[in-house]
Amino acid sequence: AAACELCADGAAAGRCLTCGVRLCPFCCRAHRRQKKTASHAVTELENIKDCSQAENPLLCPSHPTEELRLFCEQCDHPVCQECVSGRHRQHPYDFASNVIHRHGDALRKLLKNTQQHMDTLEDVLSQIDDTGTAIRSRAEAVATEICLFASGYVKAIEEHRDRLLKQLEDLKVQKENLLHLQKSQLQQLLLDMRTGVEFTEHLLMSGSDLEILITKGVVSSRLTKLNSIAYSTHPNVDDRILFSPQERAGQCCGYEVFGAVFNKLVDPARCTLHGEDLHSARQNQRTGFTLLCNDTTGERMGQGGEAVQVTITHKDKRDCAVKPTVCDNGDGTYCISYSPEDPGLYAVCVFVKGQHVQGSPFTLMVKHKFREHQGVFHCCTFCSSGGQKAARCACGGTMPGGYQGCGHGHKGHPGCHHWSCCGQVKESSECLGGPPSDTSLRSLLRTVAL
């Protein structure tokens, strides 16, 4: 039996969880009576876990005669009394029994996150199984379609049927192989996570405090690495297998035959954007553009149903975004319309199946709403003011010397018709100036159409 570490005379019958020392019955009672140690928790060595620790104490590798009872917070590692007096002298430390709860809670939180990932993985694997069943079911349905279509043709159609079935089988096998590969990868990841979880649970349930503290770094690193592995939460392929009886399939035994199995997949990199002006718009004015979807060969899809996502966000205002409307035309084209409320520079992203299409992202400049002219488009203020020679144009132009005939020469607009409100010389232009101030109103005559 182990000896008491205080008197070295009697056999150890208990252990102070705070100090970590083994105590005989006499020292146990004395330990509880002394003022400095009265609050310490003393347990009997009959506890299996504590006996294991008492009979097999973990010794410091640097000081073989000293037991690891302390924990260096700075180095994140158990230490002995000699270590604290030596190279860990100025490091913050505490008894291992005082810090085990905090580090154990961190491991439990990490364990919980891993278990959540396991639930997600199991759900994905279930989806994969369902998709595999759907693919096989759909393949059987298409095979039946093909057989019914081919029954009206004798030898030529039968050969054509066999060819179609072979293509269908190849397509089914290709999809199932992709699903099998994804399933194998996710099963391996789930197995690795389950192994890590079981080890961690066993460690936290059966391991001693020091064993947990010693191995927690490796366990945390392993679980963190497993949690950081990216995986798809959906099957990588779908059950899209189509049979088109109207499709021309060329010649078979001298006869023209119809019907083809195809699996057209949209290629985001080959999808294009079209519109008169993709990069500019007006405030509060509805505008838009068209998305044309093509397959992997560059041919138009000819059918709708794709997952199209469009985001329009202001580059300077984080909380400012435009909600676009996506209209599926059913022929492989999609109309995207929007109406921006705030002027400025926007970033537009167009995704098909989560990937950028050709030309995405791009910038969009939203200009202020079109400002109508408030004045008149005239040759001079004399004409538009009803013949008042002292009149001055609201745009700031003057008539030096009074009226000298139409086209006499306004300041800044010599011989040109212009808008009286802002001086623009183009009749179909946007107004650049605001209303004149009160002081200018007194001296300038706002001309109006007579």
Secondary structure by P-SEA (a helix, b strand, c coil): ccccccccccccccccccccccccaaaaaaaaaccccccbbbbbcccaaaaaaaacccccccccccccccccccccccccaaaaacccccccccccccaaaaaaaaaaaaaaaaaaaaaaaaaaaaaaaaaaaaaaaaaaaaaaaaaaaaccccaaaaaaaaaaaaaaaaaaaaaaaaaaaaaaaaaaaaaaaaaaaaaaaaaaccccaaaaaaaaaaaaaaaaaaaabbbbcccccccbbbbbcccccccccccbbbbbbbbbbbbccccccccccccccccccccbbbbbbbccccccccccccbbbbbbbbcccccbbbbbbbbcccccbbbbbbbbccccbbbbbbbcccccccccbbbbbbcccccccccccccccccccccccccccccccccccccccccccccccccbbbbccccccccccccccccccaaaaacccccccc
